[in-house]
């Protein structure tokens, strides 16, 4: 199985066994998102478009966009709006400009209300157009800046030259010939000036920017809205909870295999026995408010253990216990008593120890005791020949098991073996009266069957 499949199975196990905790954390995240939305008032954004006639390069459009959000333009807009307590510096953070296709500068304004957002965008657009026209010289020399007026002046000068050439007459003197030659050169220069003026005309219209109508009044809040903050908070807390579970499972030091458990206790493994249970058998016990809260949130159920597998019949389970008892008899030099040590709180191990004591009988004679894991204390050596540790996998760390082994050695007991209790799902019992479909009843063999018909 690949790592991705294992991760997906693990995430699915987290969702199934910790869905109550995840739901509570998602609700807490939603409340945090709602509180965050109260700290930040709603904002509304709208845009006004300014058309730039003529031919513009990309760099020029970017320059005009920067001019539209410059302090000069925004300060003029703030002075015109006259909002109380709002300066140009504050408005500069609420205004942005971008160069769109078609030589259009889109100016966006953000404010607390839709009306103010519309007013801010419109005013910045108008102040930008006025400032650009002032820089181009439209306000200082309006007549000289008009291409059509310049063209008319050039045409009038050309007609005056023609009149002067006619007035000079067709004389053949040196002075008249020179005068007509100079006038012809001057007429040619004026015609060239008209051609150049026609070529420069489109670029000269660059300063004639046009505001393409008023900015539309926004109908909804600008992101992030309150709903988005609530959803983001719930999703963030949910993901953090799932990632936290995965990280805790990755860094868990609980031993899960028989060799690791046996090595931590310094003994050999005697085998694995099955303990019938249900899917919630890995539920921690305890009483009091904390235990009630754990049961309410579902944290009393171990999520990092796989779903118990389906066990065989009762005969197969008893066979495992008999084999463990046989290995114990082989290891003991003479019949005697053994102490069965069970970690406190390990319900599966406690049930397995009880079954093991009942199955062993008098050979060997077993006595089960519960040992606290936090401060392990084992009864002193009496007439026992050693100790057998019964526990379930995936619940204890190497340090905790080393503490139990040390407590056994301190009490004079040698750990002769380790038995791992595995929780399984008992196969549902099938009624003796039910027969598989299509089965043919077999006649009973007895005295009546041998007797035959009378």
Kinemage of the C-alpha trace (Angstrom):
@kinemage 1
@onewidth
@group {chain A} dominant
@subgroup {mainchain}
@vectorlist {calphas} color= white
{ca unk a 1} P 0.000 0.000 0.000
{ca unk a 2} L 1.373 3.429 -0.919
{ca unk a 3} L 1.930 6.270 1.514
{ca unk a 4} L -0.902 8.270 -0.069
{ca unk a 5} L -3.359 5.429 0.517
{ca unk a 6} L -2.220 5.162 4.125
{ca unk a 7} L -2.711 8.897 4.622
{ca unk a 8} L -6.187 8.792 3.138
{ca unk a 9} L -7.131 5.881 5.375
{ca unk a 10} L -5.748 7.742 8.375
{ca unk a 11} L -7.665 10.913 7.519
{ca unk a 12} L -10.849 8.891 7.080
{ca unk a 13} L -10.288 7.277 10.469
{ca unk a 14} L -9.844 10.724 12.043
{ca unk a 15} L -13.072 11.969 10.464
{ca unk a 16} L -15.031 8.930 11.643
{ca unk a 17} L -13.746 8.784 15.204
{ca unk a 18} L -13.220 12.469 15.965
{ca unk a 19} L -16.067 14.084 14.031
{ca unk a 20} L -17.561 15.566 17.198
{ca unk a 21} L -14.302 17.260 18.161
{ca unk a 22} L -13.773 18.480 14.589
{ca unk a 23} L -17.315 19.889 14.483
{ca unk a 24} L -16.779 21.749 17.765
{ca unk a 25} L -13.442 23.163 16.580
{ca unk a 26} L -15.005 24.248 13.275
{ca unk a 27} L -17.753 26.037 15.223
{ca unk a 28} L -15.108 27.769 17.341
{ca unk a 29} L -13.290 28.828 14.177
{ca unk a 30} L -16.536 30.227 12.775
{ca unk a 31} L -17.002 32.282 15.953
{ca unk a 32} L -13.434 33.570 15.659
{ca unk a 33} L -14.108 34.560 12.043
{ca unk a 34} L -17.294 36.346 13.110
{ca unk a 35} L -15.398 38.240 15.814
{ca unk a 36} L -12.759 39.222 13.270
{ca unk a 37} L -15.454 40.600 10.967
{ca unk a 38} L -16.672 42.832 13.807
{ca unk a 39} L -13.195 44.332 14.189
{ca unk a 40} L -13.013 45.252 10.497
{ca unk a 41} L -16.017 47.266 9.227
{ca unk a 42} L -17.465 46.392 5.809
{ca unk a 43} L -15.823 48.026 2.803
{ca unk a 44} L -17.273 48.830 -0.613
{ca unk a 45} L -15.267 49.203 -3.816
{ca unk a 46} L -16.155 50.650 -7.218
{ca unk a 47} L -14.208 51.828 -10.268
{ca unk a 48} L -14.266 54.743 -12.699
{ca unk a 49} L -12.697 54.488 -16.163
{ca unk a 50} L -10.622 57.158 -17.923
{ca unk a 51} L -10.038 56.909 -21.689
{ca unk a 52} L -6.670 58.007 -23.074
{ca unk a 53} L -6.997 58.895 -26.807
{ca unk a 54} L -4.140 58.358 -29.194
{ca unk a 55} L -1.358 55.803 -29.316
{ca unk a 56} L 0.173 54.845 -25.950
{ca unk a 57} L 2.951 52.479 -25.047
{ca unk a 58} L 2.664 50.056 -22.132
{ca unk a 59} L 5.207 51.989 -20.095
{ca unk a 60} L 3.291 55.201 -20.653
{ca unk a 61} L 0.064 53.599 -19.469
{ca unk a 62} L 1.775 52.354 -16.320
{ca unk a 63} L 3.123 55.848 -15.715
{ca unk a 64} L -0.359 57.329 -16.045
{ca unk a 65} L -1.714 54.736 -13.593
{ca unk a 66} L 0.923 55.791 -11.061
{ca unk a 67} L 0.069 59.435 -11.617
{ca unk a 68} L -3.615 58.675 -10.945
{ca unk a 69} L -2.749 57.423 -7.429
{ca unk a 70} L -0.082 60.015 -6.707
{ca unk a 71} L -0.301 62.214 -3.635
{ca unk a 72} L -0.965 65.313 -5.730
{ca unk a 73} L -4.092 63.865 -7.336
{ca unk a 74} L -5.372 62.238 -4.140
{ca unk a 75} L -4.784 65.373 -2.059
{ca unk a 76} L -6.809 67.403 -4.553
{ca unk a 77} L -9.594 64.822 -4.410
{ca unk a 78} L -9.566 64.894 -0.587
{ca unk a 79} L -9.753 68.673 -0.562
{ca unk a 80} L -12.683 68.634 -2.980
{ca unk a 81} L -14.582 65.909 -1.079
{ca unk a 82} L -14.057 67.607 2.284
{ca unk a 83} L -14.744 64.527 4.418
{ca unk a 84} L -14.305 65.230 8.115
{ca unk a 85} L -11.192 63.638 9.602
{ca unk a 86} L -10.097 62.067 6.303
{ca unk a 87} L -6.798 63.252 4.837
{ca unk a 88} L -5.182 62.619 1.518
{ca unk a 89} L -2.733 60.184 3.101
{ca unk a 90} L -5.608 58.005 4.351
{ca unk a 91} L -7.350 58.157 0.978
{ca unk a 92} L -4.183 57.117 -0.824
{ca unk a 93} L -4.408 53.690 0.841
{ca unk a 94} L -7.993 53.335 -0.450
{ca unk a 95} L -7.291 54.258 -4.079
{ca unk a 96} L -5.737 52.048 -6.746
{ca unk a 97} L -5.330 52.353 -10.521
{ca unk a 98} L -4.656 49.773 -13.207
{ca unk a 99} L -4.056 50.005 -16.950
{ca unk a 100} L -6.667 48.003 -18.854
{ca unk a 101} L -6.898 47.102 -22.530
{ca unk a 102} L -7.932 49.831 -24.949
{ca unk a 103} L -5.928 52.683 -23.354
{ca unk a 104} L -8.175 52.767 -20.306
{ca unk a 105} L -7.063 53.630 -16.784
{ca unk a 106} L -9.377 52.035 -14.234
{ca unk a 107} L -9.401 53.943 -10.920
{ca unk a 108} L -10.853 52.067 -7.932
{ca unk a 109} L -11.907 53.592 -4.626
{ca unk a 110} L -12.806 51.861 -1.355
{ca unk a 111} L -14.905 53.406 1.426
{ca unk a 112} L -17.217 52.515 4.305
{ca unk a 113} L -20.422 53.121 2.343
{ca unk a 114} L -21.400 52.621 -1.310
{ca unk a 115} L -22.058 56.367 -1.721
{ca unk a 116} L -18.607 57.365 -0.497
{ca unk a 117} L -16.904 54.719 -2.636
{ca unk a 118} L -18.667 56.123 -5.710
{ca unk a 119} L -17.777 59.709 -4.822
{ca unk a 120} L -14.140 58.821 -4.172
{ca unk a 121} L -13.670 57.030 -7.501
{ca unk a 122} L -15.361 59.792 -9.503
{ca unk a 123} L -13.445 62.586 -7.792
{ca unk a 124} L -10.045 60.935 -8.216
{ca unk a 125} L -10.810 60.318 -11.915
{ca unk a 126} L -11.739 63.963 -12.504
{ca unk a 127} L -8.722 65.258 -10.593
{ca unk a 128} L -6.465 62.918 -12.575
{ca unk a 129} L -7.786 64.243 -15.885
{ca unk a 130} L -7.418 67.849 -14.698
{ca unk a 131} L -3.878 67.274 -13.483
{ca unk a 132} L -2.848 65.524 -16.731
{ca unk a 133} L -4.291 68.376 -18.806
{ca unk a 134} L -2.449 70.940 -16.678
{ca unk a 135} L 0.847 69.091 -17.117
{ca unk a 136} L 0.317 68.935 -20.907
{ca unk a 137} L -0.147 72.727 -21.005
{ca unk a 138} L -3.854 72.864 -21.820
{ca unk a 139} L -4.583 75.459 -19.159
{ca unk a 140} L -1.697 77.899 -19.974
{ca unk a 141} L -1.797 78.206 -23.801
{ca unk a 142} L -5.064 76.762 -25.018
{ca unk a 143} L -4.906 78.328 -28.492
{ca unk a 144} L -1.402 77.161 -29.291
{ca unk a 145} L -2.222 73.684 -28.069
{ca unk a 146} L -5.064 73.187 -30.534
{ca unk a 147} L -3.823 71.502 -33.756
{ca unk a 148} L -6.696 72.849 -35.817
{ca unk a 149} L -5.885 76.446 -34.846
{ca unk a 150} L -2.254 75.933 -35.808
{ca unk a 151} L -3.314 74.507 -39.148
{ca unk a 152} L -5.447 77.559 -39.859
{ca unk a 153} L -2.576 79.896 -39.020
{ca unk a 154} L -0.294 78.011 -41.416
{ca unk a 155} L -2.898 78.222 -44.213
{ca unk a 156} L -3.293 81.974 -43.682
{ca unk a 157} L 0.456 82.415 -43.844
{ca unk a 158} L 0.537 80.445 -47.128
{ca unk a 159} L -2.149 82.673 -48.678
{ca unk a 160} L -0.240 85.786 -47.564
{ca unk a 161} L 2.874 84.481 -49.278
{ca unk a 162} L 0.930 83.904 -52.488
{ca unk a 163} L -0.389 87.474 -52.363
{ca unk a 164} L 3.089 88.850 -51.881
{ca unk a 165} L 4.406 86.813 -54.835
{ca unk a 166} L 1.620 88.201 -57.047
{ca unk a 167} L 2.314 91.730 -55.897
{ca unk a 168} L 6.018 91.385 -56.744
{ca unk a 169} L 5.032 91.102 -60.424
{ca unk a 170} L 6.737 89.225 -63.226
{ca unk a 171} L 9.685 91.574 -63.300
{ca unk a 172} L 13.042 90.297 -64.511
{ca unk a 173} L 15.167 92.320 -62.175
{ca unk a 174} L 17.481 90.594 -59.804
{ca unk a 175} L 15.543 91.844 -56.791
{ca unk a 176} L 12.181 90.558 -58.030
{ca unk a 177} L 13.585 87.154 -58.967
{ca unk a 178} L 15.187 86.790 -55.562
{ca unk a 179} L 11.956 87.842 -53.851
{ca unk a 180} L 9.884 85.282 -55.773
{ca unk a 181} L 12.489 82.580 -55.029
{ca unk a 182} L 12.446 83.297 -51.299
{ca unk a 183} L 8.630 83.318 -51.238
{ca unk a 184} L 8.540 79.955 -53.059
{ca unk a 185} L 10.925 78.458 -50.509
{ca unk a 186} L 8.806 79.851 -47.680
{ca unk a 187} L 5.631 78.369 -49.223
{ca unk a 188} L 7.336 74.961 -49.514
{ca unk a 189} L 8.430 75.128 -45.851
{ca unk a 190} L 4.863 75.922 -44.770
{ca unk a 191} L 3.482 72.990 -46.758
{ca unk a 192} L 6.005 70.679 -45.071
{ca unk a 193} L 4.937 72.104 -41.714
{ca unk a 194} L 1.284 71.259 -42.478
{ca unk a 195} L 2.241 67.665 -43.335
{ca unk a 196} L 4.214 67.315 -40.105
{ca unk a 197} L 1.337 68.833 -38.176
{ca unk a 198} L -1.018 66.200 -39.578
{ca unk a 199} L 1.379 63.469 -38.483
{ca unk a 200} L 1.788 64.882 -34.983
{ca unk a 201} L -1.947 65.407 -34.549
{ca unk a 202} L -2.848 62.004 -32.949
{ca unk a 203} L -0.073 62.284 -30.368
{ca unk a 204} L -1.086 65.832 -29.551
{ca unk a 205} L -4.515 64.572 -28.531
{ca unk a 206} L -3.025 62.415 -25.799
{ca unk a 207} L -3.761 65.075 -23.225
{ca unk a 208} L -7.471 65.042 -24.086
{ca unk a 209} L -8.433 62.369 -21.532
{ca unk a 210} L -12.095 61.568 -21.025
{ca unk a 211} L -13.860 60.204 -17.931
{ca unk a 212} L -16.146 57.460 -19.191
{ca unk a 213} L -19.127 58.210 -17.008
{ca unk a 214} L -19.712 57.992 -13.292
{ca unk a 215} L -18.550 54.983 -11.299
{ca unk a 216} L -21.344 52.471 -10.580
{ca unk a 217} L -22.591 52.304 -7.017
{ca unk a 218} L -21.453 48.987 -5.457
{ca unk a 219} L -24.214 46.611 -4.451
{ca unk a 220} L -22.127 44.290 -2.238
{ca unk a 221} L -19.240 44.374 0.190
{ca unk a 222} L -15.675 44.061 -0.957
{ca unk a 223} L -13.908 40.816 -0.003
{ca unk a 224} L -13.304 39.517 2.565
{ca unk a 225} L -16.950 39.691 3.590
{ca unk a 226} L -18.344 38.538 6.904
{ca unk a 227} L -19.510 35.233 5.428
{ca unk a 228} L -16.071 34.636 3.926
{ca unk a 229} L -14.343 35.338 7.250
{ca unk a 230} L -16.669 32.955 9.084
{ca unk a 231} L -16.128 30.202 6.492
{ca unk a 232} L -12.366 30.799 6.492
{ca unk a 233} L -12.215 30.567 10.295
{ca unk a 234} L -14.187 27.313 10.361
{ca unk a 235} L -12.073 25.780 7.578
{ca unk a 236} L -8.806 26.913 9.169
{ca unk a 237} L -9.624 25.402 12.558
{ca unk a 238} L -10.836 22.192 10.908
{ca unk a 239} L -7.642 21.785 8.874
{ca unk a 240} L -5.432 22.642 11.838
{ca unk a 241} L -7.215 19.966 13.895
{ca unk a 242} L -6.747 17.318 11.194
{ca unk a 243} L -3.094 18.248 10.655
{ca unk a 244} L -2.562 18.226 14.418
{ca unk a 245} L -3.928 14.684 14.637
{ca unk a 246} L -1.662 13.577 11.793
{ca unk a 247} L 1.369 15.209 13.414
{ca unk a 248} L 0.540 13.609 16.776
{ca unk a 249} L 0.204 10.217 15.117
{ca unk a 250} L 3.495 10.718 13.269
{ca unk a 251} L 5.389 11.659 16.442
{ca unk a 252} L 3.692 9.091 18.674
{ca unk a 253} L 6.113 6.883 20.607
{ca unk a 254} L 3.622 4.184 21.520
{ca unk a 255} L 4.849 0.715 20.591
{ca unk a 256} L 2.680 -1.210 18.128
{ca unk a 257} L 4.522 -4.432 17.278
{ca unk a 258} L 5.343 -7.514 19.344
{ca unk a 259} L 9.159 -7.307 18.871
{ca unk a 260} L 9.214 -3.685 20.061
{ca unk a 261} L 7.072 -4.463 23.111
{ca unk a 262} L 9.143 -7.531 24.024
{ca unk a 263} L 12.399 -5.584 23.632
{ca unk a 264} L 11.108 -2.783 25.875
{ca unk a 265} L 10.232 -5.309 28.613
{ca unk a 266} L 13.429 -7.275 28.148
{ca unk a 267} L 11.657 -10.568 27.550
{ca unk a 268} L 10.340 -12.832 24.811
{ca unk a 269} L 6.923 -12.726 23.200
{ca unk a 270} L 4.636 -15.657 24.046
{ca unk a 271} L 2.103 -14.819 21.345
{ca unk a 272} L -1.021 -12.801 20.604
{ca unk a 273} L -4.474 -13.561 21.943
{ca unk a 274} L -7.828 -12.281 20.678
{ca unk a 275} L -10.246 -10.316 22.844
{ca unk a 276} L -13.781 -9.975 21.433
{ca unk a 277} L -15.059 -6.422 21.462
{ca unk a 278} L -16.712 -3.733 19.343
{ca unk a 279} L -15.474 -0.800 17.321
{ca unk a 280} L -15.289 1.429 20.408
{ca unk a 281} L -13.320 -0.969 22.557
{ca unk a 282} L -10.368 1.458 22.654
{ca unk a 283} L -12.384 3.821 24.809
{ca unk a 284} L -10.665 5.200 27.891
{ca unk a 285} L -12.480 4.925 31.163
{ca unk a 286} L -12.707 7.267 34.106
{ca unk a 287} L -15.323 9.326 35.833
{ca unk a 288} L -15.899 12.958 36.587
{ca unk a 289} L -16.373 16.095 34.480
{ca unk a 290} L -13.250 15.499 32.374
{ca unk a 291} L -14.301 11.988 31.450
{ca unk a 292} L -17.790 13.256 30.601
{ca unk a 293} L -16.331 15.952 28.334
{ca unk a 294} L -14.081 13.381 26.636
{ca unk a 295} L -17.042 11.114 25.973
{ca unk a 296} L -19.073 14.058 24.679
{ca unk a 297} L -16.344 15.128 22.232
{ca unk a 298} L -15.388 11.557 21.325
{ca unk a 299} L -11.786 11.980 22.492
{ca unk a 300} L -12.090 8.927 24.738
{ca unk a 301} L -11.848 6.731 21.621
{ca unk a 302} L -8.414 6.040 20.169
{ca unk a 303} L -8.305 7.227 16.576
{ca unk a 304} L -4.774 6.057 15.714
{ca unk a 305} L -5.583 2.356 16.038
{ca unk a 306} L -6.964 0.471 13.037
{ca unk a 307} L -10.470 -0.939 12.992
{ca unk a 308} L -10.491 -4.309 14.792
{ca unk a 309} L -10.436 -7.216 12.407
{ca unk a 310} L -13.134 -9.881 12.397
{ca unk a 311} L -12.146 -12.841 14.529
{ca unk a 312} L -12.757 -16.510 13.939
{ca unk a 313} L -14.915 -18.700 16.102
{ca unk a 314} L -14.615 -19.300 19.832
{ca unk a 315} L -12.617 -22.472 19.316
{ca unk a 316} L -9.920 -20.590 17.428
{ca unk a 317} L -9.644 -17.965 20.167
{ca unk a 318} L -9.350 -20.617 22.893
{ca unk a 319} L -6.655 -22.350 20.869
{ca unk a 320} L -4.499 -19.213 21.037
{ca unk a 321} L -4.822 -19.125 24.834
{ca unk a 322} L -3.907 -22.819 25.087
{ca unk a 323} L -0.779 -22.275 23.013
{ca unk a 324} L 0.304 -19.404 25.256
{ca unk a 325} L -0.228 -21.584 28.334
{ca unk a 326} L 1.776 -24.395 26.695
{ca unk a 327} L 4.702 -22.030 26.051
{ca unk a 328} L 4.582 -20.942 29.687
{ca unk a 329} L 4.779 -24.546 30.882
{ca unk a 330} L 7.746 -25.166 28.592
{ca unk a 331} L 9.642 -22.170 29.978
{ca unk a 332} L 9.036 -22.972 33.659
{ca unk a 333} L 11.538 -25.469 35.107
{ca unk a 334} L 8.952 -26.772 37.579
{ca unk a 335} L 5.258 -26.211 38.137
{ca unk a 336} L 4.652 -23.055 40.095
{ca unk a 337} L 2.770 -19.833 40.279
{ca unk a 338} L 3.098 -16.867 37.951
{ca unk a 339} L 2.082 -13.256 38.395
{ca unk a 340} L 0.112 -11.796 35.485
{ca unk a 341} L 0.867 -8.059 35.316
{ca unk a 342} L -1.700 -5.907 33.534
{ca unk a 343} L -1.215 -2.126 32.988
{ca unk a 344} L -3.941 -0.199 34.724
{ca unk a 345} L -6.542 1.149 32.309
{ca unk a 346} L -5.880 -1.442 29.596
{ca unk a 347} L -9.346 -3.004 29.353
{ca unk a 348} L -8.471 -5.414 26.541
{ca unk a 349} L -5.423 -6.677 28.442
{ca unk a 350} L -7.451 -7.101 31.646
{ca unk a 351} L -10.012 -9.255 29.833
{ca unk a 352} L -7.255 -11.268 28.153
{ca unk a 353} L -5.566 -11.848 31.533
{ca unk a 354} L -8.809 -13.142 33.013
{ca unk a 355} L -9.282 -15.533 30.118
{ca unk a 356} L -5.659 -16.649 30.379
{ca unk a 357} L -6.024 -17.379 34.119
{ca unk a 358} L -9.172 -19.410 33.480
{ca unk a 359} L -7.591 -21.352 30.615
{ca unk a 360} L -4.347 -22.151 32.471
{ca unk a 361} L -6.064 -23.669 35.488
{ca unk a 362} L -3.482 -25.089 37.897
{ca unk a 363} L -0.668 -25.654 35.437
{ca unk a 364} L 0.659 -23.055 35.849
{ca unk a 365} L -1.305 -21.239 38.542
{ca unk a 366} L -1.735 -17.580 37.512
{ca unk a 367} L -2.650 -14.535 39.574
{ca unk a 368} L -3.557 -11.290 37.787
{ca unk a 369} L -2.760 -7.848 39.235
{ca unk a 370} L -3.296 -4.332 37.869
{ca unk a 371} L -0.225 -2.092 37.936
{ca unk a 372} L -0.440 1.715 37.554
{ca unk a 373} L 1.694 2.929 34.676
{ca unk a 374} L 2.521 6.379 36.062
{ca unk a 375} L 4.111 4.918 39.233
{ca unk a 376} L 4.289 1.140 38.726
{ca unk a 377} L 4.231 -0.963 41.883
{ca unk a 378} L 4.233 -4.784 41.749
{ca unk a 379} L 3.500 -7.014 44.796
{ca unk a 380} L 6.576 -8.479 46.434
{ca unk a 381} L 7.867 -11.905 45.523
{ca unk a 382} L 6.059 -14.626 47.453
{ca unk a 383} L 5.940 -18.046 45.864
{ca unk a 384} L 5.660 -16.936 42.220
{ca unk a 385} L 8.231 -18.200 39.757
{ca unk a 386} L 8.073 -15.071 37.625
{ca unk a 387} L 5.766 -12.576 35.963
{ca unk a 388} L 3.929 -12.448 32.657
{ca unk a 389} L 3.033 -9.026 31.248
{ca unk a 390} L -0.248 -8.868 29.341
{ca unk a 391} L -0.970 -5.668 27.421
{ca unk a 392} L -2.456 -4.364 24.192
{ca unk a 393} L -0.397 -2.838 21.394
{ca unk a 394} L -0.397 0.847 20.573
{ca unk a 395} L -1.137 2.097 24.096
{ca unk a 396} L 2.195 2.317 25.895
{ca unk a 397} L 5.586 3.835 25.218
{ca unk a 398} L 8.952 2.196 25.686
{ca unk a 399} L 9.597 4.266 28.811
{ca unk a 400} L 6.329 3.171 30.424
{ca unk a 401} L 7.032 -0.482 29.699
{ca unk a 402} L 10.575 -0.117 31.009
{ca unk a 403} L 9.053 1.249 34.214
{ca unk a 404} L 6.835 -1.843 34.547
{ca unk a 405} L 9.819 -4.130 33.918
{ca unk a 406} L 11.799 -2.232 36.556
{ca unk a 407} L 8.940 -2.569 39.057
{ca unk a 408} L 8.851 -6.337 38.442
{ca unk a 409} L 12.605 -6.597 38.975
{ca unk a 410} L 12.370 -4.464 42.113
{ca unk a 411} L 9.749 -6.850 43.537
{ca unk a 412} L 11.888 -9.875 42.709
{ca unk a 413} L 9.892 -11.101 39.721
{ca unk a 414} L 11.557 -12.101 36.471
{ca unk a 415} L 9.537 -11.281 33.357
{ca unk a 416} L 9.280 -14.684 31.683
{ca unk a 417} L 7.157 -13.557 28.737
{ca unk a 418} L 4.913 -11.000 27.112
{ca unk a 419} L 1.392 -11.614 25.823
{ca unk a 420} L -0.162 -9.080 23.447
{ca unk a 421} L -3.952 -8.738 23.542
{ca unk a 422} L -5.550 -7.799 20.236
{ca unk a 423} L -9.114 -6.566 20.083
{ca unk a 424} L -11.189 -8.333 17.430
{ca unk a 425} L -14.762 -8.207 16.265
{ca unk a 426} L -16.611 -11.366 17.204
{ca unk a 427} L -18.249 -13.087 14.246
{ca unk a 428} L -22.040 -13.014 14.658
{ca unk a 429} L -23.316 -16.362 15.895
{ca unk a 430} L -25.410 -18.245 13.390
{ca unk a 431} L -28.470 -20.043 14.650
{ca unk a 432} L -28.323 -23.839 14.575
{ca unk a 433} L -31.776 -24.005 13.025
{ca unk a 434} L -30.723 -21.958 9.995
{ca unk a 435} L -29.253 -23.863 7.044
{ca unk a 436} L -27.439 -22.350 4.080
{ca unk a 437} L -29.518 -21.809 1.001
{ca unk a 438} L -29.712 -24.943 -1.145
{ca unk a 439} L -28.513 -27.273 1.620
{ca unk a 440} L -30.019 -30.774 1.628
{ca unk a 441} L -31.023 -32.103 5.079
{ca unk a 442} L -29.040 -35.159 6.143
{ca unk a 443} L -31.023 -37.900 7.854
{ca unk a 444} L -30.042 -38.696 11.422
{ca unk a 445} L -28.100 -41.868 12.070
{ca unk a 446} L -29.500 -43.741 15.088
{ca unk a 447} L -31.424 -46.799 16.230
{ca unk a 448} L -34.551 -45.728 14.377
{ca unk a 449} L -32.612 -45.194 11.169
{ca unk a 450} L -30.926 -48.599 11.386
{ca unk a 451} L -34.141 -50.312 12.302
{ca unk a 452} L -35.791 -49.487 8.946
{ca unk a 453} L -39.468 -49.696 8.193
{ca unk a 454} L -41.488 -52.212 10.132
